[in-house]
Amino acid sequence: MIRRTFWILTLVLTAAPGPALAAPQILGLIATGEVVPMQCANGSCTALLSAFCLQEQRLPPDFETPYRPERAETVTLAVTTADGQVRRLDAGDLVQFRSRYGYTAIRADLVLAALGDLRPVAVALEVAPRATMLPVPQPGDPDPLTAAEIAFAAGPLRMAAESVLEGESEPARTARIAAGLINALPLEGDITVSARAGLWGRIAGSDAPAAARRMFKACGRAVDQAVGYSLRKCLEERHERLQIETTREYWDSLAGS
């Protein structure tokens, strides 16, 4: 009930006319380890990146709040051309980043025309360790981020988050698998029941934690029992919950340090 009241209050304040709201939370991006393929259609590409909050004291971002990498080199766009060559470019110059589910995910969007004459056959994103995302400054911000605030969040706070959110705990591994499954699923529609086993084996592998297996099976059952409810949507909801839980664990660890 408290959480629901908080989100309703946030939405009311956001929708009300008047002065601009203060800058939302600085976010951390989960390092990918491997490239995250972007799904492309009709001249644009997209991917979902796992995120978490580095600033408990600020409000979470609204839906589709614009963000940018704190350091350009931490988020890279890997462009594969027809001759098999891979060009790596600063994603911050080409990709639009917006919050997706509060502080738990960032949606990355690319307009293929921005690549000029490269004519890619595939594009992907790489998130380096300790990547940090800053909300794009807005005119009239009554409480903008300070240089000291950014340095603390992107430095000590981001470093402290690695063991909790990017470690080998069951929740952290399950969240990473959820994100991988989401990005492998179609944006619209769904895969067949028979295709699920192949998707799981390709993304999760044989050493996936038990919690991840339970999550995937539960989403399969939910999709089979509902109309118009996709596997991707279910996994996005599970991923959101996992990121909220591990972010709270991270905040608790800071309180005890």
N, C-alpha and C positions, 0 to 999 in steps of 0.2 A: 504493500500500500504506500509506504514512504517513497519507494523508487518511482511508482506510477505518478504520485503527486508531484515529485520533482520534475519529471519529464513533461507533465502537463503545464506546470508553471513556466518551464523553459520555453515551451511552444507558445504560450500566451504572450510572454515578454517579447519573443521574437516577432510575432505577428503584429503586435501593437505598433502604431505609428509613433514617431518621436525620434530622439537622438539615437545615433548608432550605438550598438552594444560594444562592450569591451572585447578585446581580442580573445578568441577561445584558446583552448589548451594547445600547447606544443605536443606533437605526437612523435612516437618512435615507430619506425618501420622494422618489421621482422626481416632479418637477413635471409635471403633466399637460398644461398648455397649454390643452387643451380639456376639456370635461366627460367623465367616464367613466360611461356608462350602467350602472346596476345592473340585474341580472336578477332579476325578482320572480316568486314562485310560492308559493302556500299561505300568504300573509300575511307573507312575509319576502323580503328582497332581498339580493343579494350582488354583490361585485365584487372583483377582484384588483388590488392596487397594487404596482408595482415598488418594491423597497427595497434597501438596502445597509447595510453595517456601518460605523459611525463609530468603533468602539473595537476594535482588533485584539487588545488585551490581555485582554478579557473573553470568557467563553464565549458561543457563539451561543445564541440562544433555542431552547427545546424546541418541538416542534410545538404550535401553538395557545397559545403564551404570550401573555397579554393585554398590550396596549400602549395608550397614549393620546397624543394630540398634545401636544408640548411647549408650543405656543401654539395656542389654540383656533382662531384665525382662519386658520391655515394649511391646514386641511382643512374644506371647506364642502360641505354637502348641498344640492343644487339640487332643489327639489320643484316639479314642474309640475302645476297643478290643471286641472280640466275646462274652466275658462274661459280657459285659455291663459296664465295668470299663472305666474310663476316666483318662488317664495319661496326665499331663501337662508338657511340655518340653520347654526349651529355643529355640525359633525358629531360633535364630541367628546361632546356631550350626548345624542346619539341613537344613534350607530353603535358597534357593538362591533368593535374591532380586535384581530386575533390573528395571530401569525406563522404562515406557511404552509410555506415551505421554508427552514428555518434563517433566515438574515438576508436572503434574496433577495426575499421577497414578504410582503405583509401582506394578509390577507383581511378585508374590511370587510363586516359583516352588519348589517342594519337590520330590526327588527320593525315592520311598517307601523302597528300599533296605537299605537306611540309617537308617531305624527304627529297623533293625536287626530282632529279634525274636518276636516283638510286634504283628505282623500280624493284622493290623487295619481293621475294617469294615467301618470306617469313620475317616476323619481328618478335622480339622478346625483351623482357626487362630483367635486369640483375640488380638486386639490392645488396649493397655492401654491409659489413658489420657496422654497428653503431650509427646507422642512418637515422636522421632526424628530420622531421617535416615542420615547417613554420607556416602559420596561417598568413595568407597574403594580406598585407596592411590595407585597411579600409579607411576612406575619408571620414573624418569626424570621430574617430575612435577615442573615447574618453579615457581609456586605460591601455595604451599600446604597450607591446612588449618592449622591455628595455634590453640594452646590450648585455647587462649583467645577468638578467633573467634568462636570456637565450644561451649565454655561455654556461650557466649552471645546469640548465636542462639538457643541452647537447653534450655536456662534458660529464661531470660526476653522476648526474641522475641517469643519463643514458647508459653509462658504463655499469651502474648498479643493476640495471634492468636485465642485463644479459643472462645472468644465472637463473633468474626466475622465468622470464618469457622466452628465452632462446636456448634454455638448457635441455636436458634429457629427461625431465620429469614427464609423467604420463599426460598431464593436461597440455603441456607445451608441445609435445610430439603430436598429440591428437589434433591440436589447433593447426599445426603445420600440414598434417594430412588433409584436414578439412579444406584448407585453402587450396591445396593441390587438386583435390577432387572438384572443387567449385570451378577452378579455371579450366578444367578438362571437360566440363559439361557445357552443353549449348546454352546460349543466352536465352533463347526461346524454345519452347517445347521440351522434350525429354528423351532420354535413351530408353531402349526396351529393357524389360526385365532380364532377358538373356544376356544383355551387354554389360550388366552391372558387375559380374564376376571379373570380366576382362578389365574394366575400369579400375576396380579395386586392386587387382594384381599389378597393374601398370603403375599406379600412383602410390599405393601403400606398401606393397611388398609383403614378404612373409614374416617379417619381424615387427609388424605394427603392434602397438599396445592394445590391450584388451578393450580399453575405453573407446579407442577408435573403431574397433570392430563392432562394438555395441552401438555406437553412434550411426554407423553406416547401415546396419541391419534395422535399427529403429526408424531411420529415415525411409528405408525401402518399404517397411510395413505401413508407415504413414502415407506414403505416396500411393500404395496399392489400395488404400482404404478411402482415399479422398479423390474428388474430381477437380482437375485444374491445379493441383498442388504438385510442383515438380521436385525432383531430387535435388536440384540446385538450390531451390528456395529453402528446402528443409535444412540443407547443409549450411547455407548462409546463416540461418537462425541459430543453429548449433554452434557455428564458429563465433558468432556474436557473443553467445553466452560464455563460451570458453575464454574469450579475450577479456570479458568483464571480470570473470573469476580470477584469472591469473594476474590481471592488472591490480585487483584488490589485494591479492597476495603480495604483489610487489610493493604497494603502498604500505602494507602492514610491516614488511621487512624494513622499510625506511624508518618507520616509527620506532622500531626496536634497535636501530643502529646508533 
